[in-house]
Amino acid sequence: MTSLPSRRVSRVAAAVAGFAIAALAIAGCASGAGSAPSSTGDAATDGFGELTVQLSWIKNEEFSGEFFADSEGYFTDAGFDSVTLVPGPSTGAAELISGSADVALSDAVSIGSVVASEGAPLKIIGTTFQKNPFTVLSLKDGGDIATPEDLIGKKIGVQDSNTALFKALLAANGIDESELTIVPVQYDPAPLINGEVDGFIAYLTNEAITVEASGVATTNLPFADNGLPFVAETITVTDDAIANDREKLKAFLVAEIKGWTDAVNDPAAGAALAVNDYGKDLDLNLENSVAGATVQAEQLVVSDETVENGLFTISDSLQKETVKSLAGAGITLTAADLFDLSLLAEVYEENPDLIAYAG
């Protein structure tokens, strides 16, 4: 695996620290209240034209569902002439506000930050990951941090941009910062492997896999399972698009559901699409990509909620948990400020067969 993905863990919480300022500047230039580009034709006769999707990260296995939707023709079947997948890293909010993207794959923290601080006209209309991938990674023969209580007395490597989220994790578990030592680190897990820290903020689908793959036994303390659940890889659009391009967005969701149905049922094939086609210039490691695709398919994308109601759904309880998690990171808003699941509800009402994604 290239060194670039090791830096990806910074994406989510970086929005808390600095994204709102950049978004405000862009918003000031976007006099159309953040309207995204859209087709002007009649969808019934002309289709939906082109669509631009801003990805949150590089074209790796994280976007297996999008790769399937493109390669299997689901976007074309849905009525799109073309769908352009623009690689990140990016939170996507700036592109949505400026009108350079129709849809952004982002996360609740990044979107919630700019909505809460600047009133950005953005909404999450679905989510790929039911659980966020953040974890405190440790070595089994070292810190072996399996419970929040195990953090006490330990040295935890925390990137500057992830400090707010880590402190929110501590608060959620009633742990005072004085009970442990926060050690500033970058995004390479070398300090963990070298024993300089007992724990390291990482991604379940990235560093947790690459360190284990190097032959070192590890332990994970996932944020989502320990008091800090929030949705990630969210499908985010502008309020204007919801009002004026509703059928276009619904068509996109149909294609996405089909693509992610394939990704969930065959993560290895999704990883192969990333390594051999869409991300072929990134020198991705196939074994690690398959492992990452499998983890996300089995642990992050699906849940009891998706089994009952379909992929991308966000239950009322998960919306509330997300909002509560964001409040712990200093982002104050309501579920209605952040989510609009009405389009997804209409998609499943009109296409009930899509609910049963399990192969």
RADALIN-V375464 format. One record per residue. N is the residue number from 1. SS is DSSP state (A for helix, B for strand, O for the rest). NEAR is the number of other C-alpha atoms within 10 Angstrom. D_FIRST is the distance of its C-alpha to the first C-alpha in Angstrom with 1 decimal. Layout:
n=N ss=SS near=NEAR d_first=D_FIRST
n=N ss=SS near=NEAR d_first=D_FIRST
This chain:
n=1 ss=O near=15 d_first=0.0
n=2 ss=O near=9 d_first=3.7
n=3 ss=O near=12 d_first=6.6
n=4 ss=A near=11 d_first=8.3
n=5 ss=A near=18 d_first=7.6
n=6 ss=A near=18 d_first=8.8
n=7 ss=A near=16 d_first=12.0
n=8 ss=A near=19 d_first=12.7
n=9 ss=A near=24 d_first=15.0
n=10 ss=A near=19 d_first=17.5
n=11 ss=A near=21 d_first=18.4
n=12 ss=A near=24 d_first=21.0
n=13 ss=A near=24 d_first=23.2
n=14 ss=A near=21 d_first=23.0
n=15 ss=A near=24 d_first=25.5
n=16 ss=A near=25 d_first=28.0
n=17 ss=A near=15 d_first=28.2
n=18 ss=A near=14 d_first=28.5
n=19 ss=A near=19 d_first=28.0
n=20 ss=A near=24 d_first=31.6
n=21 ss=A near=14 d_first=32.9
n=22 ss=A near=13 d_first=30.9
n=23 ss=A near=22 d_first=31.8
n=24 ss=A near=18 d_first=35.4
n=25 ss=A near=12 d_first=35.5
n=26 ss=A near=19 d_first=34.2
n=27 ss=A near=21 d_first=36.5
n=28 ss=A near=13 d_first=39.4
n=29 ss=A near=13 d_first=38.7
n=30 ss=O near=14 d_first=38.4
n=31 ss=O near=11 d_first=42.1
n=32 ss=O near=13 d_first=41.5
n=33 ss=O near=17 d_first=40.4
n=34 ss=O near=27 d_first=36.8
n=35 ss=O near=25 d_first=37.5
n=36 ss=O near=25 d_first=34.6
n=37 ss=O near=18 d_first=35.1
n=38 ss=O near=18 d_first=36.7
n=39 ss=O near=15 d_first=38.5
n=40 ss=O near=11 d_first=42.2
n=41 ss=O near=11 d_first=43.2
n=42 ss=O near=10 d_first=44.7
n=43 ss=A near=15 d_first=41.9
n=44 ss=A near=8 d_first=44.4
n=45 ss=A near=8 d_first=45.0
n=46 ss=A near=13 d_first=42.4
n=47 ss=O near=18 d_first=39.2
n=48 ss=O near=25 d_first=36.9
n=49 ss=B near=18 d_first=35.8
n=50 ss=B near=15 d_first=32.4
n=51 ss=B near=22 d_first=30.0
n=52 ss=B near=21 d_first=27.3
n=53 ss=B near=23 d_first=24.6
n=54 ss=B near=26 d_first=22.6
n=55 ss=O near=26 d_first=19.2
n=56 ss=O near=24 d_first=18.2
n=57 ss=O near=21 d_first=14.6
n=58 ss=O near=20 d_first=12.4
n=59 ss=O near=26 d_first=12.8
n=60 ss=O near=26 d_first=10.3
n=61 ss=A near=32 d_first=11.8
n=62 ss=A near=25 d_first=13.8
n=63 ss=A near=26 d_first=16.2
n=64 ss=A near=28 d_first=16.8
n=65 ss=A near=24 d_first=20.5
n=66 ss=A near=27 d_first=20.9
n=67 ss=A near=26 d_first=19.3
n=68 ss=A near=24 d_first=21.8
n=69 ss=A near=26 d_first=24.6
n=70 ss=A near=19 d_first=24.1
n=71 ss=A near=15 d_first=23.6
n=72 ss=O near=15 d_first=26.3
n=73 ss=O near=15 d_first=28.7
n=74 ss=A near=21 d_first=29.3
n=75 ss=A near=25 d_first=29.3
n=76 ss=A near=19 d_first=31.9
n=77 ss=A near=14 d_first=33.9
n=78 ss=O near=19 d_first=34.0
n=79 ss=O near=20 d_first=35.7
n=80 ss=B near=22 d_first=33.1
n=81 ss=B near=14 d_first=33.4
n=82 ss=B near=15 d_first=29.7
n=83 ss=B near=17 d_first=27.0
n=84 ss=B near=13 d_first=24.7
n=85 ss=B near=20 d_first=21.3
n=86 ss=B near=17 d_first=20.6
n=87 ss=O near=15 d_first=17.1
n=88 ss=O near=16 d_first=17.1
n=89 ss=O near=18 d_first=16.6
n=90 ss=O near=21 d_first=20.2
n=91 ss=O near=26 d_first=22.5
n=92 ss=O near=28 d_first=24.4
n=93 ss=A near=34 d_first=27.8
n=94 ss=A near=24 d_first=28.6
n=95 ss=A near=21 d_first=28.0
n=96 ss=A near=30 d_first=30.2
n=97 ss=A near=28 d_first=32.9
n=98 ss=A near=22 d_first=33.0
n=99 ss=O near=22 d_first=33.1
n=100 ss=O near=17 d_first=30.1
n=101 ss=O near=26 d_first=28.5
n=102 ss=O near=25 d_first=30.3
n=103 ss=B near=28 d_first=27.8
n=104 ss=B near=28 d_first=25.0
n=105 ss=B near=25 d_first=22.4
n=106 ss=B near=28 d_first=22.6
n=107 ss=B near=28 d_first=23.7
n=108 ss=A near=28 d_first=27.0
n=109 ss=A near=27 d_first=26.7
n=110 ss=A near=27 d_first=25.9
n=111 ss=A near=28 d_first=28.6
n=112 ss=A near=31 d_first=31.0
n=113 ss=A near=28 d_first=30.8
n=114 ss=A near=25 d_first=32.1
n=115 ss=A near=22 d_first=34.5
n=116 ss=A near=17 d_first=36.0
n=117 ss=A near=16 d_first=36.3
n=118 ss=A near=14 d_first=37.2
n=119 ss=O near=13 d_first=38.4
n=120 ss=O near=25 d_first=35.8
n=121 ss=O near=21 d_first=36.9
n=122 ss=B near=26 d_first=33.8
n=123 ss=B near=25 d_first=33.4
n=124 ss=B near=28 d_first=30.9
n=125 ss=B near=25 d_first=32.0
n=126 ss=B near=27 d_first=29.5
n=127 ss=B near=23 d_first=26.2
n=128 ss=B near=29 d_first=23.3
n=129 ss=B near=24 d_first=22.4
n=130 ss=O near=29 d_first=25.5
n=131 ss=O near=25 d_first=23.8
n=132 ss=O near=27 d_first=21.7
n=133 ss=O near=25 d_first=18.3
n=134 ss=B near=26 d_first=19.2
n=135 ss=B near=25 d_first=19.6
n=136 ss=B near=27 d_first=20.8
n=137 ss=B near=29 d_first=18.4
n=138 ss=B near=29 d_first=20.2
n=139 ss=B near=22 d_first=20.3
n=140 ss=O near=15 d_first=22.8
n=141 ss=O near=10 d_first=24.5
n=142 ss=O near=16 d_first=24.5
n=143 ss=O near=22 d_first=25.4
n=144 ss=O near=20 d_first=25.0
n=145 ss=O near=22 d_first=25.6
n=146 ss=O near=17 d_first=26.5
n=147 ss=O near=15 d_first=29.3
n=148 ss=A near=19 d_first=30.1
n=149 ss=A near=12 d_first=32.8
n=150 ss=A near=13 d_first=30.4
n=151 ss=A near=22 d_first=29.2
n=152 ss=O near=18 d_first=32.7
n=153 ss=O near=12 d_first=32.9
n=154 ss=O near=17 d_first=29.2
n=155 ss=B near=20 d_first=27.1
n=156 ss=B near=26 d_first=24.5
n=157 ss=B near=26 d_first=21.8
n=158 ss=B near=25 d_first=22.1
n=159 ss=O near=23 d_first=20.8
n=160 ss=A near=15 d_first=23.9
n=161 ss=A near=19 d_first=23.0
n=162 ss=A near=23 d_first=22.7
n=163 ss=A near=20 d_first=26.0
n=164 ss=A near=20 d_first=28.2
n=165 ss=A near=25 d_first=26.3
n=166 ss=A near=25 d_first=26.2
n=167 ss=A near=18 d_first=29.9
n=168 ss=A near=22 d_first=30.5
n=169 ss=A near=22 d_first=28.9
n=170 ss=A near=22 d_first=31.3
n=171 ss=A near=16 d_first=34.2
n=172 ss=A near=17 d_first=33.6
n=173 ss=O near=15 d_first=34.0
n=174 ss=O near=11 d_first=36.9
n=175 ss=O near=17 d_first=35.2
n=176 ss=O near=11 d_first=36.3
n=177 ss=A near=13 d_first=34.0
n=178 ss=A near=9 d_first=36.4
n=179 ss=A near=13 d_first=35.5
n=180 ss=O near=15 d_first=32.1
n=181 ss=B near=17 d_first=30.4
n=182 ss=B near=20 d_first=27.8
n=183 ss=B near=18 d_first=25.7
n=184 ss=B near=12 d_first=24.1
n=185 ss=O near=18 d_first=20.4
n=186 ss=O near=18 d_first=17.6
n=187 ss=O near=21 d_first=14.3
n=188 ss=O near=18 d_first=12.6
n=189 ss=O near=23 d_first=13.7
n=190 ss=A near=14 d_first=15.0
n=191 ss=A near=17 d_first=18.6
n=192 ss=A near=23 d_first=18.3
n=193 ss=A near=17 d_first=17.1
n=194 ss=O near=9 d_first=19.8
n=195 ss=O near=14 d_first=22.5
n=196 ss=O near=13 d_first=23.3
n=197 ss=O near=25 d_first=23.2
n=198 ss=O near=26 d_first=23.9
n=199 ss=B near=31 d_first=21.8
n=200 ss=B near=31 d_first=19.1
n=201 ss=B near=31 d_first=18.8
n=202 ss=B near=31 d_first=15.5
n=203 ss=B near=23 d_first=14.5
n=204 ss=O near=24 d_first=15.1
n=205 ss=O near=23 d_first=12.4
n=206 ss=O near=23 d_first=9.6
n=207 ss=A near=24 d_first=10.4
n=208 ss=A near=25 d_first=13.0
n=209 ss=A near=18 d_first=10.7
n=210 ss=A near=21 d_first=8.1
n=211 ss=A near=19 d_first=11.3
n=212 ss=A near=13 d_first=13.2
n=213 ss=A near=14 d_first=10.9
n=214 ss=O near=8 d_first=11.5
n=215 ss=O near=8 d_first=15.1
n=216 ss=O near=12 d_first=16.5
n=217 ss=O near=15 d_first=18.7
n=218 ss=B near=20 d_first=18.5
n=219 ss=B near=21 d_first=21.0
n=220 ss=B near=23 d_first=20.6
n=221 ss=B near=23 d_first=23.2
n=222 ss=B near=24 d_first=22.5
n=223 ss=A near=24 d_first=24.4
n=224 ss=A near=21 d_first=25.5
n=225 ss=A near=11 d_first=27.3
n=226 ss=O near=15 d_first=28.8
n=227 ss=O near=18 d_first=30.9
n=228 ss=O near=26 d_first=28.6
n=229 ss=O near=25 d_first=28.0
n=230 ss=O near=24 d_first=27.2
n=231 ss=O near=29 d_first=25.8
n=232 ss=B near=25 d_first=22.6
n=233 ss=B near=28 d_first=21.2
n=234 ss=B near=24 d_first=24.8
n=235 ss=B near=24 d_first=26.5
n=236 ss=B near=28 d_first=28.6
n=237 ss=B near=29 d_first=31.4
n=238 ss=B near=27 d_first=34.4
n=239 ss=A near=19 d_first=37.8
n=240 ss=A near=17 d_first=39.2
n=241 ss=A near=22 d_first=37.0
n=242 ss=A near=21 d_first=38.0
n=243 ss=A near=10 d_first=41.6
n=244 ss=A near=14 d_first=41.6
n=245 ss=O near=20 d_first=38.8
n=246 ss=A near=13 d_first=39.0
n=247 ss=A near=16 d_first=39.0
n=248 ss=A near=22 d_first=36.2
n=249 ss=A near=22 d_first=34.0
n=250 ss=A near=20 d_first=35.2
n=251 ss=A near=19 d_first=34.3
n=252 ss=A near=23 d_first=30.8
n=253 ss=A near=23 d_first=30.6
n=254 ss=A near=20 d_first=32.0
n=255 ss=A near=26 d_first=29.3
n=256 ss=A near=25 d_first=26.6
n=257 ss=A near=23 d_first=28.1
n=258 ss=A near=21 d_first=28.1
n=259 ss=A near=25 d_first=24.5
n=260 ss=A near=26 d_first=23.4
n=261 ss=A near=24 d_first=25.9
n=262 ss=A near=23 d_first=23.9
n=263 ss=A near=28 d_first=20.6
n=264 ss=A near=25 d_first=22.2
n=265 ss=A near=16 d_first=23.8
n=266 ss=O near=17 d_first=21.0
n=267 ss=A near=26 d_first=17.6
n=268 ss=A near=21 d_first=16.1
n=269 ss=A near=18 d_first=17.7
n=270 ss=A near=28 d_first=16.4
n=271 ss=A near=31 d_first=12.7
n=272 ss=A near=23 d_first=13.8
n=273 ss=A near=23 d_first=15.4
n=274 ss=A near=29 d_first=12.3
n=275 ss=A near=23 d_first=10.2
n=276 ss=A near=14 d_first=13.5
n=277 ss=A near=14 d_first=15.6
n=278 ss=A near=20 d_first=15.2
n=279 ss=O near=18 d_first=11.6
n=280 ss=A near=14 d_first=11.9
n=281 ss=A near=11 d_first=11.8
n=282 ss=A near=18 d_first=8.4
n=283 ss=O near=12 d_first=6.6
n=284 ss=O near=22 d_first=4.8
n=285 ss=O near=16 d_first=4.7
n=286 ss=A near=18 d_first=8.4
n=287 ss=A near=16 d_first=9.3
n=288 ss=A near=18 d_first=7.3
n=289 ss=A near=26 d_first=8.4
n=290 ss=A near=21 d_first=11.8
n=291 ss=A near=20 d_first=12.0
n=292 ss=A near=25 d_first=11.5
n=293 ss=A near=29 d_first=13.9
n=294 ss=A near=22 d_first=16.3
n=295 ss=A near=19 d_first=16.5
n=296 ss=A near=25 d_first=17.3
n=297 ss=A near=22 d_first=19.7
n=298 ss=A near=13 d_first=21.5
n=299 ss=A near=17 d_first=21.6
n=300 ss=A near=21 d_first=21.2
n=301 ss=O near=23 d_first=22.6
n=302 ss=O near=22 d_first=25.6
n=303 ss=O near=17 d_first=28.5
n=304 ss=A near=9 d_first=32.2
n=305 ss=A near=15 d_first=32.9
n=306 ss=A near=19 d_first=30.8
n=307 ss=A near=14 d_first=32.4
n=308 ss=A near=11 d_first=35.8
n=309 ss=A near=18 d_first=35.3
n=310 ss=O near=24 d_first=32.3
n=311 ss=O near=30 d_first=28.7
n=312 ss=O near=26 d_first=28.3
n=313 ss=O near=24 d_first=31.5
n=314 ss=O near=26 d_first=32.0
n=315 ss=O near=14 d_first=35.0
n=316 ss=A near=11 d_first=37.6
n=317 ss=A near=9 d_first=36.6
n=318 ss=A near=18 d_first=32.9
n=319 ss=A near=20 d_first=34.0
n=320 ss=A near=16 d_first=36.2
n=321 ss=A near=19 d_first=33.6
n=322 ss=A near=27 d_first=31.2
n=323 ss=A near=26 d_first=34.1
n=324 ss=A near=22 d_first=34.9
n=325 ss=A near=25 d_first=31.4
n=326 ss=A near=25 d_first=31.4
n=327 ss=A near=16 d_first=34.8
n=328 ss=A near=20 d_first=33.4
n=329 ss=O near=23 d_first=31.0
n=330 ss=O near=15 d_first=34.1
n=331 ss=O near=20 d_first=33.8
n=332 ss=O near=17 d_first=37.2
n=333 ss=O near=17 d_first=37.8
n=334 ss=O near=16 d_first=39.0
n=335 ss=A near=16 d_first=37.4
n=336 ss=A near=12 d_first=39.5
n=337 ss=A near=18 d_first=38.1
n=338 ss=A near=23 d_first=34.5
n=339 ss=B near=18 d_first=34.7
n=340 ss=O near=20 d_first=36.5
n=341 ss=O near=19 d_first=35.9
n=342 ss=A near=11 d_first=39.0
n=343 ss=A near=18 d_first=37.2
n=344 ss=A near=21 d_first=35.1
n=345 ss=A near=17 d_first=38.3
n=346 ss=A near=12 d_first=40.0
n=347 ss=A near=20 d_first=37.2
n=348 ss=A near=19 d_first=37.5
n=349 ss=A near=12 d_first=41.3
n=350 ss=A near=10 d_first=41.4
n=351 ss=O near=11 d_first=38.7
n=352 ss=A near=12 d_first=39.1
n=353 ss=A near=10 d_first=37.5
n=354 ss=A near=18 d_first=34.1
n=355 ss=A near=19 d_first=34.3
n=356 ss=O near=14 d_first=33.9
n=357 ss=O near=18 d_first=30.2
n=358 ss=O near=13 d_first=29.7
n=359 ss=O near=8 d_first=29.7
